[in-house]
């Protein structure tokens, strides 16, 4: 019986040691990930691309409004005047 208790104690201590080692390893890896600055440039690039897309869309919308509101009616009128032979 004494032998059984000693073996149980050894197994329990080994299990606790493995659990503590695993926990320490997990804590070390977590600290490393939290302190790491890897991927910081990726966020900057993503924000830059997003800003570029939004600004490009605004510029295209502005050009579309200018061309449809000002340029096309003027051009259309000038073309009609050019081919108006009755005057």
JOPE-V126158 format. One record per backbone hydrogen bond with DSSP energy under -1.0 kcal/mol. CO is the residue of the C=O (numbers start at 1). NH is the residue of the N-H. If there is no record, write none. Layout:
{{CO | NH} {CO | NH}}
This chain:
{{1 | 5} {2 | 6} {3 | 7} {4 | 8} {5 | 9} {6 | 10} {7 | 11} {8 | 12} {9 | 13} {10 | 14} {11 | 15} {12 | 16} {13 | 17} {14 | 18} {15 | 19} {16 | 20} {17 | 21} {18 | 22} {19 | 23} {20 | 24} {21 | 25} {22 | 26} {23 | 27} {24 | 28} {25 | 29} {26 | 30} {27 | 31} {28 | 32} {29 | 33} {30 | 34} {31 | 35} {32 | 36} {37 | 40} {39 | 43} {40 | 44} {41 | 45} {42 | 46} {43 | 47} {44 | 48} {45 | 49} {46 | 50} {47 | 51} {48 | 52} {49 | 53} {50 | 54} {51 | 55} {52 | 56} {53 | 57} {54 | 58} {55 | 59} {56 | 60} {57 | 61} {58 | 62} {59 | 63} {60 | 64} {61 | 65} {62 | 66} {63 | 67} {64 | 68} {65 | 69} {66 | 70} {66 | 71} {67 | 72} {70 | 74} {71 | 75} {72 | 76} {73 | 77} {74 | 78} {75 | 79} {76 | 80} {77 | 81} {78 | 82} {79 | 83} {83 | 85}}
